[in-house]
Amino acid sequence: MKASMLDSGLQTTLVQKRGYMVVKANDIIRKSRFTLTAQQQKILLSMISKIKPEDKPHQLYSFEIQEFCKLCNIEWNNGSNYIAIKQALYGIDRQIMWIKQPEKKRETRLRWLNELHISEGSGEIIFSFHQDMFPYLLDLREKYTQYCLVNVLPMKSKYAIRLYELLKSYDGTTKSVSMPLAELKTRLDATNYTNLKDFKQRALNRAIREINDYTDIEISYTLKKVNSRGYNTIFFRISPPSAQNLERRERKADEILW
């Protein structure tokens, strides 16, 4: 059953979908590494979008698996989809993240969630974020990034979601970003691609296509040789899409999500 066929009391309008905002500290975007599937990232970002500016530590949040399905236009009454989302939640709960802390010359292990309860009857999810996350998600007043959740929901590539967040964190402050190729692979959880051609085809180029298809920024890149050992640095150019392109992207995303 598609979302457009649900009764009016259960529908989430496009306007509402565009009101879900993700807000994260820049450090957790630019300096972290973790392994999550595209679906797990979307679920986690949906959970983060529940946070309000006035929220305090140890706040309990709730949402329903059905609600997430409506956001992504997934058949919520399909048993296999329901089970897959529950399994994805269990995976998030077990997953850890490493964040680089250059000032302390170390990496620190963090957890996403503190509590996770899944009701077998209603599919309601009750959760709280781990105290590790408080400095990166709560009461953010500076050096943070905010974007519409709907920008990433149509994406199928886990690399696209991570790259969008990474480059979005620089949007408005600079038109170009450069970094070592090895660091980019680490941030995207793509270190398994040791061959540059494979990395470009299976991770980078697909990610950029999805960013340029669905989001509020436009990305291009150039690979450069800093020394004689081959391409080892990537330069991204970030620009806003034209009003016409932005409208086209929103329509394309709406067709997928509604």
C-alpha positions as CSV (number, residue, x, y, z in Angstrom):
1,M,0.0,0.0,0.0
2,K,1.6,3.3,-1.1
3,A,1.5,6.3,1.2
4,S,-0.9,8.2,-1.1
5,M,-3.4,5.4,-0.5
6,L,-3.3,5.6,3.3
7,D,-6.4,7.1,5.0
8,S,-6.0,10.9,5.7
9,G,-5.4,10.4,9.4
10,L,-2.2,8.5,8.7
11,Q,-0.8,10.5,5.8
12,T,2.3,12.7,6.2
13,T,2.0,15.6,3.8
14,L,4.9,16.8,1.7
15,V,4.9,20.0,3.6
16,Q,5.3,18.1,6.9
17,K,8.1,15.9,5.4
18,R,10.0,19.1,4.5
19,G,9.7,20.3,8.0
20,Y,11.9,17.5,9.5
21,M,15.3,19.0,10.2
22,V,18.6,17.3,11.1
23,V,21.0,19.3,13.2
24,K,24.4,18.0,14.1
25,A,27.7,19.5,15.3
26,N,30.3,19.9,12.6
27,D,32.8,17.8,14.5
28,I,30.6,14.7,14.4
29,I,30.2,15.1,10.7
30,R,33.8,16.0,9.7
31,K,35.8,13.8,12.1
32,S,33.7,10.6,12.7
33,R,33.8,7.2,11.1
34,F,31.2,4.5,11.4
35,T,29.6,1.7,9.4
36,L,25.9,2.0,8.8
37,T,23.8,1.0,5.8
38,A,21.8,3.6,3.8
39,Q,18.6,2.5,5.6
40,Q,20.2,2.6,9.0
41,Q,21.5,6.1,8.3
42,K,18.0,7.3,7.3
43,I,16.5,5.8,10.4
44,L,19.1,7.4,12.6
45,L,18.7,10.7,10.9
46,S,14.9,10.4,11.4
47,M,15.6,9.9,15.1
48,I,17.9,12.9,15.3
49,S,15.2,15.0,13.5
50,K,13.0,14.5,16.6
51,I,15.3,16.6,18.7
52,K,14.1,20.1,19.5
53,P,16.3,23.1,20.4
54,E,15.0,23.2,24.0
55,D,15.5,19.4,24.7
56,K,17.6,18.3,27.6
57,P,19.9,15.3,28.1
58,H,18.3,11.9,28.7
59,Q,15.1,13.0,26.9
60,L,13.0,10.1,25.7
61,Y,11.7,10.2,22.1
62,S,9.3,8.1,20.2
63,F,8.3,7.3,16.7
64,E,6.6,4.4,14.9
65,I,8.0,2.2,12.3
66,Q,4.9,3.1,10.3
67,E,5.9,6.7,10.5
68,F,9.4,6.0,9.1
69,C,7.8,4.0,6.3
70,K,5.5,6.9,5.4
71,L,8.5,9.3,5.3
72,C,10.3,7.0,2.8
73,N,7.2,5.8,1.0
74,I,7.8,2.2,2.0
75,E,4.9,-0.3,2.3
76,W,4.5,-0.2,6.1
77,N,2.2,-3.1,6.2
78,N,4.6,-5.4,4.4
79,G,5.9,-7.9,6.9
80,S,9.4,-8.2,5.4
81,N,9.8,-4.4,5.4
82,Y,8.7,-4.2,9.1
83,I,11.2,-6.9,10.1
84,A,14.0,-5.3,8.1
85,I,13.5,-2.0,9.8
86,K,13.5,-3.6,13.3
87,Q,16.7,-5.4,12.4
88,A,18.2,-2.1,11.2
89,L,17.3,-0.5,14.6
90,Y,19.0,-3.4,16.4
91,G,22.1,-2.8,14.2
92,I,22.2,0.9,15.1
93,D,21.9,0.1,18.8
94,R,24.9,-2.2,18.5
95,Q,26.9,0.1,16.3
96,I,29.7,2.4,17.6
97,M,31.3,5.4,16.1
98,W,34.8,6.7,16.3
99,I,35.5,10.4,16.4
100,K,38.9,12.0,15.8
101,Q,40.0,14.4,18.5
102,P,43.2,16.0,17.1
103,E,43.6,18.4,20.1
104,K,43.9,15.3,22.4
105,K,45.8,13.3,19.8
106,R,43.3,10.4,20.0
107,E,40.2,8.8,18.6
108,T,37.3,8.2,21.0
109,R,34.7,5.5,20.8
110,L,31.1,6.7,21.0
111,R,27.7,5.1,21.1
112,W,24.6,6.4,19.4
113,L,21.8,5.2,21.7
114,N,21.3,4.7,25.4
115,E,17.8,3.2,25.4
116,L,15.9,1.4,22.7
117,H,12.5,-0.2,23.2
118,I,10.4,-1.6,20.3
119,S,6.7,-2.5,21.0
120,E,5.8,-5.8,19.3
121,G,2.2,-4.7,19.1
122,S,2.2,-1.2,17.7
123,G,5.7,-0.9,16.3
124,E,6.3,2.1,18.5
125,I,10.0,2.9,19.0
126,I,11.0,4.6,22.3
127,F,14.6,5.7,22.5
128,S,17.1,8.1,24.0
129,F,20.5,9.2,22.8
130,H,23.6,8.1,24.7
131,Q,25.4,10.7,26.8
132,D,28.3,10.5,24.3
133,M,26.0,12.3,21.8
134,F,24.9,15.2,24.0
135,P,27.7,17.6,22.9
136,Y,27.1,16.9,19.3
137,L,23.3,16.9,19.1
138,L,21.9,19.1,22.0
139,D,21.9,22.8,22.6
140,L,24.0,23.6,19.6
141,R,24.8,27.3,19.3
142,E,27.7,27.4,16.9
143,K,29.7,25.2,14.5
144,Y,26.8,23.1,13.5
145,T,25.1,21.9,10.3
146,Q,21.3,21.8,9.6
147,Y,19.5,20.4,6.7
148,C,16.1,19.0,5.7
149,L,15.8,15.3,6.3
150,V,13.9,14.9,3.1
151,N,17.1,15.7,1.2
152,V,18.6,12.3,2.0
153,L,15.5,10.1,2.1
154,P,15.4,9.3,-1.6
155,M,19.1,8.3,-1.6
156,K,20.0,4.6,-2.0
157,S,23.8,5.0,-1.6
158,K,25.2,5.1,1.9
159,Y,28.1,7.0,0.5
160,A,25.8,9.7,-0.8
161,I,24.3,10.4,2.6
162,R,27.7,10.7,4.3
163,L,29.2,12.8,1.5
164,Y,26.2,15.1,1.4
165,E,26.5,15.7,5.2
166,L,30.2,16.2,4.9
167,L,30.1,18.8,2.2
168,K,26.9,20.5,3.5
169,S,28.9,21.2,6.7
170,Y,31.1,23.5,4.6
171,D,28.2,25.1,2.6
172,G,28.0,28.8,3.1
173,T,31.5,29.1,4.5
174,T,33.5,28.1,1.4
175,K,33.0,27.2,-2.2
176,S,35.6,24.5,-2.3
177,V,36.9,21.7,0.0
178,S,40.0,19.7,-0.3
179,M,41.1,16.6,1.6
180,P,43.4,13.6,1.2
181,L,41.7,10.8,-0.7
182,A,42.5,8.4,2.0
183,E,40.7,10.6,4.6
184,L,37.6,10.8,2.4
185,K,37.4,7.0,2.1
186,T,37.6,6.8,5.9
187,R,34.8,9.3,6.4
188,L,32.6,7.5,3.8
189,D,33.4,4.0,5.2
190,A,34.8,3.2,1.8
191,T,38.4,2.1,2.6
192,N,37.7,-1.3,1.1
193,Y,38.0,0.3,-2.4
194,T,41.8,0.3,-2.8
195,N,41.5,0.7,-6.6
196,L,40.7,4.3,-7.6
197,K,38.6,3.3,-10.5
198,D,36.4,1.1,-8.3
199,F,36.1,3.8,-5.7
200,K,35.0,6.3,-8.3
201,Q,32.5,4.0,-10.0
202,R,31.0,2.3,-7.0
203,A,31.1,5.0,-4.4
204,L,32.1,8.5,-5.3
205,N,30.4,9.1,-8.7
206,R,27.1,7.5,-7.6
207,A,27.1,9.6,-4.4
208,I,27.6,12.8,-6.4
209,R,24.8,11.9,-8.8
210,E,22.4,11.4,-5.9
211,I,23.4,14.6,-4.2
212,N,23.0,16.5,-7.5
213,D,19.6,14.8,-8.1
214,Y,17.9,15.4,-4.8
215,T,19.6,18.0,-2.6
216,D,20.1,21.7,-2.1
217,I,23.7,21.8,-3.2
218,E,25.6,20.9,-6.4
219,I,28.9,19.1,-6.3
220,S,31.7,18.6,-8.7
221,Y,35.3,17.3,-8.0
222,T,38.8,17.2,-9.3
223,L,41.5,14.6,-8.4
224,K,45.0,15.9,-8.2
225,K,48.5,14.6,-7.6
226,V,50.3,16.3,-4.8
227,N,53.3,14.1,-5.4
228,S,54.5,11.5,-7.9
229,R,52.7,8.7,-6.2
230,G,49.4,9.1,-8.0
231,Y,46.1,10.8,-7.3
232,N,45.9,11.4,-3.5
233,T,44.0,14.6,-3.0
234,I,40.4,15.5,-4.0
235,F,39.0,19.0,-4.5
236,F,35.3,19.5,-4.2
237,R,33.4,22.5,-5.6
238,I,30.1,23.3,-3.8
239,S,27.6,25.6,-5.4
240,P,23.8,26.2,-5.0
241,P,21.7,24.8,-7.8
242,S,19.8,27.2,-10.0
243,A,16.2,27.9,-8.9
244,Q,15.0,25.9,-11.9
245,N,17.3,22.9,-11.0
246,L,16.2,23.1,-7.3
247,E,12.6,23.0,-8.3
248,R,13.2,20.0,-10.6
249,R,15.1,18.2,-7.8
250,E,12.3,18.8,-5.3
251,R,9.7,17.4,-7.8
252,K,11.9,14.4,-8.4
253,A,12.3,13.7,-4.7
254,D,8.5,14.2,-4.2
255,E,7.7,11.6,-6.8
256,I,9.8,9.1,-4.9
257,L,8.6,10.0,-1.4
258,W,4.9,10.4,-2.2
